[in-house]
Amino acid sequence: MVYEKYALILCHDIKKTDYGYGLSEQTRERTDAGISLLKEGKVERLIMSGGCEHLYPISISSVMKKYALSKGVDSRCIVEEDLSRDTVGQLIFSKLGIIKSRNIKDLVIITSDYHISRVRKESIFIFGNNYNLSFLGVPCDDGEKRGAQQENESLEGFRKTFEGVNPGDDEQLLERLLSSHKLYSYKKEEFKRRL
């Protein structure tokens, strides 16, 4: 069996413009990195990850897709994950809703450089041992970087939320996300239905 290699692009943010919504600089840079990998033949598909409908009237993934299409990417090479509201949600929903069902084993996860250490640790826990994961940290301006302390606090929050969960256990991961994470627990049944 031949496995395709996908790039999972984690969103950062979008911004309101005179013409609707556009990508923030970080989301654009991450998306550009994925487009480059696709055009160079290093991946076969792009997963645009980011919902955030609690913040915007449109999913971030749809804005990412629109941008990629404007750069000449074939729509058949783009898959959207539009349920998530944060990094851990992006990783879990992408795995369960797209990656697992398509039997994807090779994955490049793209985010900003300051974010890569936390994303690597969370991804290894979420995906377990059955995936070939690589990571691409896109440089961003110092003015946009989150401090190491904030990243460490986020990682500690992740560890507390998923304490006692077995790495890579999809049922436990989803149940804990939907029952214990404040961005998902209040709409637990809706997220389950949409996934």
C-alpha positions in Angstrom: 0.0 0.0 0.0 1.3 3.5 -0.9 0.7 6.2 1.7 0.4 9.8 0.8 2.3 12.5 2.8 0.2 15.3 4.1 1.1 18.7 5.6 -1.0 19.8 8.6 -1.0 23.6 8.7 -2.0 24.9 12.1 -3.7 28.3 11.9 -2.9 31.3 14.1 -5.5 33.9 13.4 -7.4 35.9 10.7 -8.2 39.6 10.5 -11.1 41.7 9.2 -10.4 43.6 6.0 -12.4 45.8 3.7 -13.1 42.7 1.6 -14.0 40.2 4.3 -11.4 38.3 6.2 -7.7 37.7 5.4 -5.0 35.8 7.0 -2.8 37.1 9.8 0.8 37.3 9.0 1.6 34.1 11.0 -1.2 32.1 9.4 -0.1 33.4 5.9 3.5 32.4 6.5 2.5 28.9 7.8 0.2 28.5 4.8 2.9 29.6 2.4 5.3 27.0 3.9 2.7 24.3 3.2 2.1 25.5 -0.4 5.9 25.4 -1.0 6.1 21.8 0.2 3.2 20.9 -2.1 4.6 22.7 -5.1 8.0 21.0 -4.5 6.3 17.6 -4.4 7.3 16.9 -0.8 3.6 16.4 0.2 0.5 15.4 -1.7 -2.1 17.2 0.2 -2.6 20.2 2.7 -4.8 20.1 5.7 -5.9 23.6 6.6 -6.7 23.4 10.3 -8.7 26.0 12.3 -12.4 26.6 13.0 -12.7 29.3 15.7 -16.4 30.0 15.0 -16.6 31.2 18.6 -14.5 34.2 17.4 -15.4 34.7 13.8 -18.4 34.2 11.5 -16.2 32.2 9.2 -13.8 29.3 9.8 -10.1 30.1 9.6 -9.5 27.0 7.5 -11.8 28.4 4.8 -9.8 31.6 4.6 -6.6 29.6 4.4 -8.1 27.5 1.6 -9.2 30.6 -0.3 -5.7 32.0 0.0 -4.1 28.8 -1.2 -6.5 28.7 -4.2 -5.4 32.2 -5.1 -1.8 31.0 -5.1 -2.7 28.3 -7.7 -3.2 25.3 -5.4 -5.7 22.7 -6.9 -8.7 22.4 -4.6 -8.4 18.6 -4.7 -5.1 19.0 -2.8 -6.8 20.8 0.2 -8.7 19.3 3.1 -10.3 21.4 5.8 -10.5 20.8 9.5 -12.9 23.5 10.8 -14.0 22.3 14.2 -11.0 23.3 16.4 -10.7 26.3 18.6 -7.0 25.9 19.7 -3.9 23.9 19.1 -4.8 20.7 20.9 -8.2 20.7 19.1 -6.5 21.1 15.8 -4.3 18.1 16.4 -7.0 15.8 17.8 -9.8 16.8 15.3 -7.3 16.6 12.3 -6.2 13.1 13.5 -9.7 11.7 14.1 -11.6 13.5 11.3 -9.1 13.3 8.5 -5.7 11.6 9.1 -7.0 8.4 10.6 -9.9 7.9 8.1 -7.5 8.4 5.1 -4.9 6.1 6.6 -2.3 8.8 6.5 1.0 7.8 8.1 3.4 10.5 7.1 2.7 14.0 8.3 4.5 17.3 8.4 3.1 19.6 11.0 3.6 23.3 10.3 3.5 26.1 12.8 5.5 29.1 13.9 9.1 28.6 15.2 8.3 29.7 18.8 5.4 27.2 18.9 7.2 24.2 17.6 8.6 22.8 20.8 5.1 22.6 22.4 3.4 21.3 19.2 6.0 18.6 18.9 5.4 17.3 22.5 1.6 17.5 22.2 1.7 15.8 18.7 3.8 12.9 19.9 1.4 12.3 22.8 -1.7 12.7 20.6 -0.5 10.6 17.6 1.4 7.9 19.5 3.8 5.6 17.8 1.9 4.7 14.6 2.8 7.9 12.6 5.9 9.3 11.0 5.7 12.9 12.2 8.0 15.7 11.2 7.8 19.4 12.1 8.4 22.7 10.3 8.7 25.9 12.4 8.2 29.0 10.3 10.2 32.0 11.5 8.2 34.9 12.7 9.0 38.4 13.8 10.1 38.8 17.4 7.2 41.2 18.0 4.7 38.4 17.3 6.4 35.7 19.3 4.8 34.4 22.5 7.1 34.2 25.4 8.6 30.9 26.5 6.7 31.2 29.8 3.4 31.4 28.0 4.2 28.3 25.9 5.3 26.4 29.0 2.1 27.3 30.8 0.1 26.1 27.8 2.1 22.8 27.7 1.5 22.4 31.5 -2.2 23.0 30.9 -2.2 20.3 28.2 -0.5 17.8 30.6 -3.0 18.5 33.3 -6.0 18.1 31.0 -4.7 14.8 29.6 -3.3 13.4 32.8 -4.0 9.6 32.9 -4.8 9.4 29.2 -2.8 6.8 27.3 -0.7 8.4 24.5 -2.3 7.9 21.1 -5.6 6.5 22.5 -8.2 8.2 20.3 -11.2 7.5 22.4 -9.6 8.7 25.6 -8.2 11.8 23.9 -11.5 12.8 22.4 -13.4 12.1 25.6 -11.0 14.1 27.8 -10.9 17.1 25.3 -14.7 17.2 25.1 -15.3 16.8 28.9 -12.4 18.8 30.4 -11.4 21.5 28.0 -13.3 24.8 28.5 -13.4 25.6 24.7 -15.2 22.3 23.9 -16.9 20.9 27.0 -19.9 23.2 26.9 -20.8 21.9 23.4 -19.6 18.4 23.8 -22.4 16.6 21.9 -22.3 19.1 19.0 -18.6 18.5 18.5 -19.1 14.8 18.6 -21.9 15.0 16.0 -19.9 17.3 13.7 -16.7 15.2 13.9 
